[in-house]
């Protein structure tokens, strides 16, 4: 190596991944049309545990074109598309006729390195730093197998590798188990607030009979709906300017309110040409296509316009936007979305269908009391979630530190 990034203990040496793996072959399941294959794609990898979960069983004739890479027990698979996400796994089971997506680089250890040592190494932040200069593509970042294999790897003796793997197995397993328990607590904390919403907006309601139920109304009874202008004046990317009237898209729908980061803008003259979709303070913006159900309130934009995927929900007098927002975040609303969703490949909903959604509507004073009570519960759940996530982050940092020490011979 021309460049040594850190000093190694005596007896260790720098090599590159290409020096410690063997060449693997590709397969073509289509040539074996009636054979049952085990197909491992990106979605089959658990990024938290770095393992394969629920690989697909497919006939050769149904295999996607990307199903080509042969894998076997103790291979390490490393996703070369969006490598920063660390879709990495050690093949821990023997599968029947396994084949992996070409989105993986298959790293099969040779006699110089133990498979488990190789596996732990490629999960490190050190490897991410080494491959970063080779990652190309802005919208679909990826790295080639060849560039991945240029990564330097510290190689001690096989006996030392065994010792390192044994220590990492013990330490990392304990950390992963602790993180899993904390993740379960996160799920429970999320469920606590969801259960409070369910008390107000019961998700077990029979949605087909709610129109006859006393105290229940449809959204169209209590709100005005306004779609964006989808005609010739709808602003394309070429109409965007550095500053002016904001154009709010699904990506700007933040937690409760509109996120100003990444907003696009149009000129006042272009804004005046639009016939609909103009935002006022207190409007609720709801996504009808793509990120279906994403929702936020316009708290501080009184002059803006929505993208074509959104609809404005404007509550009538004595109807609280905050109350409606919480309904739109409830499981009951999700139940209506599933019922009326008319999209196959891309989820979508019409404003007319959204207007049929039913909800209980108390008087204005009771709406305010309910919103305040839900806010209190939400704040408590967020405080708990923040504490849990801080503990998870601490454990993940500890894990990264242990891995870093292991490959410097300091464990």
C-alpha positions as CSV (number, residue, x, y, z in Angstrom):
1,X,0.0,0.0,0.0
2,X,1.3,3.5,-0.8
3,X,-0.7,5.0,1.9
4,X,-1.2,3.6,5.4
5,X,-4.1,5.3,7.2
6,X,-3.0,4.3,10.6
7,X,-0.2,2.2,12.1
8,X,-0.8,-1.5,12.6
9,X,0.4,-3.8,15.3
10,X,3.4,-5.9,14.7
11,X,2.6,-8.8,12.4
12,X,-0.4,-7.1,10.8
13,X,-0.3,-5.9,7.2
14,X,-2.4,-3.8,4.9
15,X,-4.0,-5.5,1.9
16,X,-7.1,-4.6,-0.2
17,X,-10.4,-6.5,-0.3
18,X,-9.5,-7.7,-3.8
19,X,-6.5,-9.6,-2.3
20,X,-8.6,-11.4,0.3
21,X,-11.6,-12.6,-1.7
22,X,-12.1,-15.1,-4.4
23,X,-13.9,-14.5,-7.7
24,X,-17.6,-15.5,-7.7
25,X,-19.7,-16.5,-10.7
26,X,-23.0,-15.4,-12.0
27,X,-26.1,-17.6,-12.6
28,X,-29.0,-17.4,-14.9
29,X,-32.2,-18.8,-13.3
30,X,-34.1,-18.3,-16.5
31,X,-32.2,-21.3,-18.0
32,X,-33.8,-23.4,-15.3
33,X,-37.4,-22.2,-15.6
34,X,-39.0,-24.8,-13.4
35,X,-36.4,-24.8,-10.6
36,X,-37.2,-23.2,-7.3
37,X,-34.7,-20.5,-6.3
38,X,-34.0,-18.6,-3.2
39,X,-33.7,-14.9,-4.2
40,X,-32.1,-12.4,-2.0
41,X,-32.6,-8.7,-2.9
42,X,-32.0,-5.5,-1.0
43,X,-35.4,-5.8,0.8
44,X,-34.2,-9.1,2.2
45,X,-31.5,-7.5,4.3
46,X,-32.1,-6.4,7.9
47,X,-29.8,-3.4,8.2
48,X,-29.9,-3.4,12.0
49,X,-28.8,-7.0,12.3
50,X,-26.8,-7.3,9.1
51,X,-28.6,-10.5,8.2
52,X,-30.9,-11.9,5.6
53,X,-34.5,-12.1,6.5
54,X,-37.3,-13.7,4.5
55,X,-35.6,-14.3,1.1
56,X,-38.1,-14.8,-1.7
57,X,-38.8,-18.2,-3.2
58,X,-39.2,-17.9,-7.0
59,X,-39.3,-20.2,-10.0
60,X,-36.5,-19.6,-12.5
61,X,-39.0,-18.4,-15.2
62,X,-40.2,-15.7,-12.8
63,X,-36.7,-14.5,-11.8
64,X,-36.1,-10.8,-12.3
65,X,-33.2,-9.8,-14.6
66,X,-31.1,-8.7,-11.5
67,X,-31.2,-12.2,-10.0
68,X,-27.8,-13.4,-11.2
69,X,-25.2,-13.5,-8.3
70,X,-24.4,-16.9,-6.8
71,X,-24.1,-16.9,-3.0
72,X,-23.3,-19.6,-0.5
73,X,-22.8,-20.0,3.3
74,X,-20.5,-17.5,4.9
75,X,-20.5,-15.1,1.9
76,X,-20.7,-11.4,2.7
77,X,-23.1,-9.4,0.5
78,X,-22.6,-5.7,0.3
79,X,-25.2,-3.5,-1.5
80,X,-23.4,-1.3,-4.0
81,X,-26.5,0.9,-4.6
82,X,-26.8,3.6,-1.8
83,X,-23.9,2.0,0.0
84,X,-24.2,4.5,2.9
85,X,-27.4,2.7,4.0
86,X,-25.2,-0.4,4.8
87,X,-27.4,-3.1,3.4
88,X,-24.8,-5.6,4.3
89,X,-25.2,-9.2,5.5
90,X,-23.3,-12.4,6.3
91,X,-25.0,-15.5,4.7
92,X,-25.6,-17.5,7.9
93,X,-27.9,-20.2,6.5
94,X,-27.6,-22.7,3.6
95,X,-30.4,-21.9,1.2
96,X,-31.8,-24.0,-1.6
97,X,-30.4,-22.7,-4.9
98,X,-29.6,-19.2,-3.6
99,X,-29.1,-16.3,-6.0
100,X,-28.7,-12.6,-5.1
101,X,-29.4,-9.4,-6.8
102,X,-26.7,-7.7,-9.0
103,X,-27.2,-4.8,-6.6
104,X,-24.8,-6.7,-4.2
105,X,-21.1,-7.3,-4.4
106,X,-20.4,-10.8,-3.2
107,X,-17.3,-11.0,-1.0
108,X,-16.2,-14.6,-0.5
109,X,-13.2,-14.9,1.8
110,X,-10.1,-16.7,0.6
111,X,-7.5,-18.4,2.9
112,X,-6.1,-15.1,4.1
113,X,-9.2,-14.0,6.0
114,X,-12.0,-15.5,8.1
115,X,-15.5,-14.8,6.7
116,X,-16.7,-13.4,10.0
117,X,-13.7,-11.1,10.3
118,X,-14.3,-9.8,6.7
119,X,-18.0,-9.3,7.5
120,X,-17.4,-7.2,10.7
121,X,-14.8,-5.2,8.8
122,X,-17.0,-4.1,5.9
123,X,-19.7,-2.9,8.4
124,X,-17.3,-0.3,9.8
125,X,-17.4,3.5,9.3
126,X,-13.8,3.2,8.1
127,X,-15.0,1.3,5.0
128,X,-17.6,4.0,4.4
129,X,-15.0,6.6,4.4
130,X,-12.8,4.7,2.0
131,X,-15.5,4.1,-0.6
132,X,-17.0,7.6,-0.4
133,X,-14.7,9.1,-3.2
134,X,-15.8,6.3,-5.5
135,X,-19.6,6.6,-5.0
136,X,-21.1,8.2,-8.1
137,X,-24.6,9.3,-9.1
138,X,-26.6,12.0,-7.3
139,X,-30.1,10.6,-7.5
140,X,-29.0,7.0,-7.4
141,X,-25.6,6.8,-5.7
142,X,-23.7,3.6,-6.3
143,X,-20.2,2.1,-6.3
144,X,-18.8,-0.6,-8.6
145,X,-17.6,-4.0,-7.3
146,X,-14.1,-3.1,-8.5
147,X,-14.0,0.1,-6.6
148,X,-15.4,-1.5,-3.4
149,X,-12.6,-4.1,-3.6
150,X,-10.0,-1.3,-3.6
151,X,-10.7,-0.7,0.1
152,X,-7.7,-1.4,2.3
153,X,-8.2,-4.0,5.1
154,X,-5.8,-4.7,8.0
155,X,-4.9,-8.4,8.1
156,X,-3.5,-10.0,11.3
157,X,-2.8,-13.8,11.6
158,X,-5.7,-16.2,11.4
159,X,-5.4,-16.9,15.1
160,X,-5.7,-13.2,15.9
161,X,-8.7,-12.9,13.6
162,X,-10.4,-15.7,15.5
163,X,-9.7,-13.9,18.8
164,X,-11.1,-10.6,17.4
165,X,-14.2,-12.3,16.0
166,X,-14.9,-14.1,19.3
167,X,-14.7,-10.8,21.2
168,X,-16.9,-9.0,18.6
169,X,-19.4,-11.7,18.7
170,X,-19.8,-11.4,22.5
171,X,-19.8,-7.6,22.6
172,X,-21.8,-6.8,19.5
173,X,-24.4,-9.4,20.3
174,X,-25.0,-7.8,23.7
175,X,-25.2,-4.3,22.2
176,X,-27.6,-5.4,19.5
177,X,-29.8,-7.1,22.0
178,X,-29.9,-3.9,24.1
179,X,-30.7,-1.9,21.0
180,X,-33.5,-4.3,20.1
181,X,-35.1,-3.9,23.6
182,X,-34.9,-0.2,23.3
183,X,-36.5,-0.3,19.9
184,X,-39.3,-2.3,21.3
185,X,-39.8,0.4,23.9
186,X,-39.8,3.0,21.1
187,X,-42.6,1.1,19.5
188,X,-44.5,1.0,22.7
189,X,-44.0,4.8,23.3
190,X,-45.4,5.4,19.8
191,X,-48.3,3.2,20.5
192,X,-49.2,5.1,23.7
193,X,-50.0,8.3,21.7
194,X,-51.7,6.3,19.0
195,X,-54.0,4.8,21.7
196,X,-54.9,8.3,22.9
197,X,-55.9,9.3,19.3
198,X,-58.0,6.1,19.2
199,X,-59.9,7.2,22.2
200,X,-61.0,10.3,20.3
201,X,-61.2,8.8,16.8
202,X,-61.9,5.0,17.3
203,X,-60.2,2.9,14.7
204,X,-62.4,0.0,15.3
205,X,-65.5,1.9,14.0
206,X,-67.5,0.4,11.1
207,X,-66.7,3.1,8.6
208,X,-69.6,2.1,6.3
209,X,-72.2,2.9,9.0
210,X,-70.8,6.1,10.5
211,X,-72.9,8.4,8.3
212,X,-75.9,7.4,10.4
213,X,-74.2,7.8,13.7
214,X,-75.2,10.8,15.9
215,X,-72.4,13.4,16.4
216,X,-70.4,12.2,13.3
217,X,-69.9,14.3,10.3
218,X,-68.0,14.1,7.0
219,X,-65.0,16.3,6.2
220,X,-67.0,17.9,3.4
221,X,-69.6,18.9,5.9
222,X,-67.2,21.0,8.0
223,X,-64.4,21.9,5.5
224,X,-63.9,23.4,2.1
225,X,-61.6,21.6,-0.3
226,X,-59.5,23.3,-2.9
227,X,-57.2,21.5,-5.4
228,X,-54.2,23.2,-7.0
229,X,-54.4,24.8,-10.4
230,X,-53.6,22.0,-12.8
231,X,-54.0,24.0,-16.0
232,X,-51.5,25.6,-18.3
233,X,-50.5,28.1,-15.6
234,X,-49.3,25.4,-13.1
235,X,-45.7,26.3,-12.4
236,X,-43.1,23.9,-13.8
237,X,-39.5,23.8,-12.6
238,X,-38.5,26.4,-15.1
239,X,-40.8,28.9,-13.4
240,X,-39.1,28.6,-10.0
241,X,-37.1,31.6,-8.8
242,X,-34.8,32.2,-5.8
243,X,-37.4,34.0,-3.7
244,X,-41.0,35.0,-4.0
245,X,-44.3,33.2,-3.4
246,X,-43.7,29.7,-1.9
247,X,-44.8,26.5,-3.7
248,X,-45.5,23.9,-1.1
249,X,-45.0,20.2,-2.1
250,X,-45.3,16.9,-0.2
251,X,-41.7,17.2,0.8
252,X,-42.5,20.4,2.7
253,X,-45.1,18.8,4.9
254,X,-43.3,18.5,8.2
255,X,-44.2,17.4,11.7
256,X,-47.5,19.3,12.2
257,X,-46.5,22.4,10.2
258,X,-45.0,23.3,6.9
259,X,-41.2,22.9,6.7
260,X,-39.7,25.9,4.9
261,X,-36.5,24.1,4.1
262,X,-36.3,23.2,0.4
263,X,-39.3,25.3,-0.6
264,X,-39.6,26.4,-4.2
265,X,-40.8,29.9,-5.2
266,X,-42.6,31.6,-8.0
267,X,-42.9,35.3,-8.9
268,X,-46.0,37.3,-7.7
269,X,-46.9,37.7,-11.4
270,X,-47.0,33.9,-11.9
271,X,-48.9,33.5,-8.6
272,X,-51.6,35.9,-9.9
273,X,-52.2,33.7,-12.9
274,X,-53.2,30.7,-10.7
275,X,-56.9,30.2,-10.3
276,X,-56.8,27.9,-7.3
277,X,-54.6,26.2,-4.7
278,X,-53.8,29.4,-2.9
279,X,-52.7,28.8,0.8
280,X,-54.0,30.8,3.8
281,X,-52.9,30.6,7.4
282,X,-54.9,27.9,9.1
283,X,-55.2,25.7,6.0
284,X,-54.5,22.0,6.2
285,X,-52.5,20.6,3.4
286,X,-53.0,16.9,2.6
287,X,-51.2,14.8,0.1
288,X,-53.4,12.9,-2.3
289,X,-50.8,11.1,-4.4
290,X,-47.5,9.5,-3.7
291,X,-46.9,10.2,0.0
292,X,-50.6,9.6,0.6
293,X,-51.9,10.9,3.9
294,X,-49.0,13.1,4.6
295,X,-50.4,16.3,6.2
296,X,-49.4,19.6,7.8
297,X,-51.0,22.9,8.8
298,X,-50.1,26.3,7.3
299,X,-49.1,28.2,10.4
300,X,-47.1,31.1,8.9
301,X,-47.8,31.1,5.1
302,X,-50.7,33.3,4.2
303,X,-49.6,33.7,0.5
304,X,-48.5,30.5,-1.2
305,X,-49.6,27.8,-3.6
306,X,-49.8,24.0,-3.4
307,X,-48.2,21.5,-5.7
308,X,-50.5,19.3,-7.8
309,X,-50.2,16.3,-5.5
310,X,-51.8,18.2,-2.6
311,X,-55.2,19.5,-1.6
312,X,-56.2,22.3,0.7
313,X,-58.6,21.5,3.5
314,X,-60.0,24.7,4.9
315,X,-62.1,24.2,8.1
316,X,-65.3,26.2,8.3
317,X,-66.2,28.4,11.2
318,X,-66.1,26.8,14.7
319,X,-64.0,23.9,13.4
320,X,-60.5,23.7,14.7
321,X,-57.7,23.0,12.2
322,X,-55.7,21.5,15.0
323,X,-58.5,19.1,15.8
324,X,-58.9,18.1,12.1
325,X,-55.1,17.7,11.8
326,X,-55.1,15.2,14.7
327,X,-57.9,13.3,13.0
328,X,-56.0,13.1,9.8
329,X,-53.0,11.5,11.7
330,X,-55.3,8.9,13.4
331,X,-55.7,5.2,12.6
332,X,-59.3,5.9,11.8
333,X,-58.3,8.2,9.0
334,X,-55.8,5.6,7.8
335,X,-58.7,3.1,7.7
336,X,-60.6,5.5,5.4
337,X,-57.5,6.0,3.2
338,X,-57.2,2.3,2.7
339,X,-60.9,2.0,1.9
340,X,-60.9,4.8,-0.7
341,X,-57.4,4.5,-2.1
342,X,-57.8,3.9,-5.8
343,X,-54.1,3.6,-6.7
344,X,-52.4,0.3,-7.6
345,X,-48.7,1.1,-8.4
346,X,-49.0,4.6,-6.9
347,X,-51.3,5.3,-4.0
348,X,-53.8,8.1,-4.7
349,X,-57.0,9.6,-3.5
350,X,-59.4,12.1,-4.9
351,X,-60.5,15.2,-2.9
352,X,-64.1,14.0,-3.4
353,X,-63.3,10.7,-1.6
354,X,-61.4,12.6,1.1
355,X,-64.5,14.6,1.7
356,X,-66.4,11.4,2.6
357,X,-64.2,10.6,5.5
358,X,-66.2,10.6,8.8
359,X,-65.2,11.8,12.2
360,X,-66.8,12.8,15.5
361,X,-67.3,16.5,15.9
362,X,-67.9,18.0,19.4
363,X,-68.4,21.7,19.9
364,X,-65.6,24.3,19.6
365,X,-64.8,24.4,23.3
366,X,-64.6,20.6,23.5
367,X,-62.4,20.5,20.4
368,X,-60.0,22.8,22.2
369,X,-59.9,20.7,25.3
370,X,-59.3,17.5,23.3
371,X,-56.5,19.1,21.4
372,X,-54.8,20.4,24.6
373,X,-55.1,16.9,26.2
374,X,-53.7,15.2,23.1
375,X,-50.8,17.7,23.0
376,X,-50.0,16.9,26.6
377,X,-49.9,13.2,25.9
378,X,-47.9,13.9,22.7
379,X,-45.3,15.9,24.6
380,X,-44.9,13.2,27.2
381,X,-44.4,10.5,24.5
382,X,-41.9,12.7,22.6
383,X,-39.9,13.2,25.8
384,X,-39.8,9.4,26.3
385,X,-38.9,8.8,22.7
386,X,-36.1,11.3,22.8
387,X,-34.6,9.6,25.9
388,X,-34.9,6.2,24.3
389,X,-33.4,7.4,21.0
390,X,-30.5,9.0,22.8
391,X,-29.7,5.7,24.5
392,X,-29.9,3.9,21.1
393,X,-27.6,6.5,19.6
394,X,-25.1,6.0,22.5
395,X,-25.1,2.2,22.0
396,X,-24.6,2.6,18.2
397,X,-21.7,4.9,18.9
398,X,-20.2,2.4,21.3
399,X,-20.6,-0.3,18.7
400,X,-18.8,1.8,16.1
401,X,-16.0,2.5,18.6
402,X,-15.6,-1.2,19.4
403,X,-15.4,-2.0,15.8
404,X,-12.8,0.7,15.2
405,X,-10.7,-0.5,18.0
406,X,-10.9,-4.1,16.8
407,X,-9.4,-3.4,13.5
408,X,-6.6,-1.4,15.0
409,X,-5.6,-4.3,17.2
410,X,-6.8,-2.4,20.4
411,X,-9.6,-4.7,21.4
